[in-house]
Amino acid sequence: MAQAKIQAKLNEAACSKFHRTLSMADRSGQLLENLDQLEMRVEALREDACAMEQERESILEMIQSIQNCQEMRNICAGEREELTLTADRLMGRTLSVEISVGTIRNLQQEEALRKATSIIDEMVKKLLSDMEGGRQQLLALHAACVTEAPPVPIDQKFQAVVISCALEDQKKIKRRLESLLRNVGNAEKNIKIMDHQKLEDTRANGGH
């Protein structure tokens, strides 16, 4: 009788232990499922923040474009002053929005980003002193960042550097180059318009 009670106790303890193990496994599985769901939300959050970051850049670029456009120079001083004040106000409000999405990089990616940034910075300096030469270099740098075959020569050295960068940095580098291309295009357009106006003024003054 005593032996039977002991055996029953042992069986009860074994069953209890077995059920606790299953319960712990269930809890672990539930926690893992929660973490998986949170990971998806984290990635969605980063994507949304990146989209907001790009929207901020786009808005700033459009405001600058309006500030520097030829139409702004062709209107009367009073209207130009009012538009300039509005543009400045919008610029300030846009700059007050701070969005930061950090990128996790290893040492190789850190060094690659530093090199890529340095190359672009040097190209920007060249644009200021030699727009046509800088523009050709800019096209070669941008060609190194696109997947489709570009109609211009590719800067192979820059391409190797960009490939070594983190994926998020590669996207930002491409966006920066695209923004620079648009700015150069707008600058060249304004120069042509101003030069054309100069020619027209010269003709109107009888070539004097």
SULQUI-V637770 format. One record per pair of residues at least 12 apart in sequence whose ideal C-beta (glycine too) atoms are under 10 Angstrom apart, sorted by sequence separation. I is the first residue (numbers start at 1). GAP is how many residues later the second one is. If there is no record, write none. Layout:
BEGIN
i=I gap=GAP
i=I gap=GAP
END
This chain:
BEGIN
i=71 gap=12
i=72 gap=12
i=122 gap=12
i=123 gap=12
i=126 gap=12
i=139 gap=12
i=140 gap=12
i=142 gap=12
i=143 gap=12
i=144 gap=12
i=161 gap=12
i=162 gap=12
i=123 gap=13
i=124 gap=13
i=139 gap=13
i=140 gap=13
i=141 gap=13
i=142 gap=13
i=144 gap=13
i=145 gap=13
i=146 gap=13
i=123 gap=14
i=124 gap=14
i=138 gap=14
i=139 gap=14
i=140 gap=14
i=141 gap=14
i=144 gap=14
i=145 gap=14
i=72 gap=15
i=122 gap=15
i=123 gap=15
i=139 gap=15
i=140 gap=15
i=143 gap=15
i=144 gap=15
i=158 gap=15
i=162 gap=15
i=67 gap=16
i=136 gap=16
i=139 gap=16
i=140 gap=16
i=141 gap=16
i=142 gap=16
i=143 gap=16
i=144 gap=16
i=66 gap=17
i=67 gap=17
i=120 gap=17
i=123 gap=17
i=136 gap=17
i=138 gap=17
i=140 gap=17
i=141 gap=17
i=144 gap=17
i=145 gap=17
i=66 gap=18
i=119 gap=18
i=120 gap=18
i=123 gap=18
i=137 gap=18
i=140 gap=18
i=141 gap=18
i=144 gap=18
i=145 gap=18
i=68 gap=19
i=140 gap=19
i=144 gap=19
i=158 gap=19
i=66 gap=20
i=67 gap=20
i=66 gap=21
i=67 gap=21
i=120 gap=21
i=137 gap=21
i=141 gap=21
i=65 gap=22
i=119 gap=22
i=63 gap=23
i=64 gap=23
i=67 gap=23
i=63 gap=24
i=66 gap=24
i=67 gap=24
i=62 gap=25
i=63 gap=25
i=66 gap=25
i=116 gap=25
i=119 gap=25
i=145 gap=25
i=63 gap=26
i=145 gap=26
i=63 gap=27
i=64 gap=27
i=62 gap=28
i=63 gap=28
i=116 gap=28
i=145 gap=28
i=146 gap=28
i=116 gap=29
i=144 gap=29
i=145 gap=29
i=60 gap=30
i=63 gap=30
i=144 gap=30
i=145 gap=30
i=59 gap=31
i=60 gap=31
i=63 gap=31
i=142 gap=31
i=145 gap=31
i=146 gap=31
i=59 gap=32
i=62 gap=32
i=63 gap=32
i=123 gap=32
i=141 gap=32
i=142 gap=32
i=145 gap=32
i=146 gap=32
i=141 gap=33
i=144 gap=33
i=145 gap=33
i=59 gap=34
i=60 gap=34
i=142 gap=34
i=143 gap=34
i=59 gap=35
i=60 gap=35
i=123 gap=35
i=141 gap=35
i=142 gap=35
i=59 gap=36
i=119 gap=36
i=141 gap=36
i=142 gap=36
i=57 gap=37
i=60 gap=37
i=56 gap=38
i=59 gap=38
i=119 gap=38
i=120 gap=38
i=139 gap=38
i=142 gap=38
i=55 gap=39
i=56 gap=39
i=119 gap=39
i=138 gap=39
i=141 gap=39
i=142 gap=39
i=141 gap=40
i=56 gap=41
i=55 gap=42
i=56 gap=42
i=57 gap=42
i=115 gap=42
i=116 gap=42
i=119 gap=42
i=138 gap=42
i=139 gap=42
i=56 gap=43
i=115 gap=43
i=118 gap=43
i=119 gap=43
i=138 gap=43
i=53 gap=44
i=55 gap=44
i=117 gap=44
i=52 gap=45
i=53 gap=45
i=54 gap=45
i=115 gap=45
i=116 gap=45
i=135 gap=45
i=138 gap=45
i=139 gap=45
i=53 gap=46
i=115 gap=46
i=116 gap=46
i=134 gap=46
i=135 gap=46
i=138 gap=46
i=52 gap=47
i=53 gap=47
i=114 gap=47
i=115 gap=47
i=51 gap=48
i=53 gap=48
i=112 gap=48
i=113 gap=48
i=116 gap=48
i=117 gap=48
i=50 gap=49
i=52 gap=49
i=112 gap=49
i=113 gap=49
i=115 gap=49
i=116 gap=49
i=135 gap=49
i=49 gap=50
i=51 gap=50
i=111 gap=50
i=112 gap=50
i=115 gap=50
i=134 gap=50
i=135 gap=50
i=48 gap=51
i=49 gap=51
i=50 gap=51
i=112 gap=51
i=113 gap=51
i=114 gap=51
i=49 gap=52
i=112 gap=52
i=113 gap=52
i=117 gap=52
i=124 gap=52
i=132 gap=52
i=135 gap=52
i=48 gap=53
i=49 gap=53
i=111 gap=53
i=112 gap=53
i=113 gap=53
i=116 gap=53
i=120 gap=53
i=127 gap=53
i=131 gap=53
i=135 gap=53
i=47 gap=54
i=111 gap=54
i=112 gap=54
i=116 gap=54
i=119 gap=54
i=123 gap=54
i=46 gap=55
i=109 gap=55
i=110 gap=55
i=117 gap=55
i=45 gap=56
i=46 gap=56
i=108 gap=56
i=109 gap=56
i=110 gap=56
i=113 gap=56
i=116 gap=56
i=117 gap=56
i=120 gap=56
i=124 gap=56
i=127 gap=56
i=131 gap=56
i=132 gap=56
i=46 gap=57
i=108 gap=57
i=109 gap=57
i=112 gap=57
i=113 gap=57
i=116 gap=57
i=120 gap=57
i=123 gap=57
i=127 gap=57
i=131 gap=57
i=108 gap=58
i=109 gap=58
i=112 gap=58
i=109 gap=59
i=110 gap=59
i=113 gap=59
i=117 gap=59
i=124 gap=59
i=105 gap=60
i=106 gap=60
i=109 gap=60
i=113 gap=60
i=116 gap=60
i=120 gap=60
i=127 gap=60
i=131 gap=60
i=105 gap=61
i=109 gap=61
i=112 gap=61
i=103 gap=62
i=104 gap=62
i=103 gap=63
i=105 gap=63
i=103 gap=64
i=104 gap=64
i=105 gap=64
i=103 gap=65
i=102 gap=66
i=103 gap=66
i=101 gap=67
i=103 gap=68
i=103 gap=69
i=101 gap=71
i=57 gap=115
i=68 gap=115
i=70 gap=116
i=54 gap=117
i=58 gap=117
i=65 gap=117
i=69 gap=117
i=73 gap=117
i=50 gap=118
i=54 gap=118
i=57 gap=118
i=61 gap=118
i=65 gap=118
i=68 gap=118
i=53 gap=119
i=57 gap=119
i=60 gap=119
i=64 gap=119
i=68 gap=119
i=70 gap=119
i=74 gap=119
i=69 gap=120
i=70 gap=120
i=73 gap=120
i=50 gap=121
i=54 gap=121
i=58 gap=121
i=61 gap=121
i=65 gap=121
i=69 gap=121
i=73 gap=121
i=46 gap=122
i=50 gap=122
i=53 gap=122
i=57 gap=122
i=61 gap=122
i=64 gap=122
i=68 gap=122
i=70 gap=122
i=70 gap=123
i=74 gap=123
i=69 gap=124
i=70 gap=124
i=73 gap=124
i=61 gap=125
i=70 gap=127
END
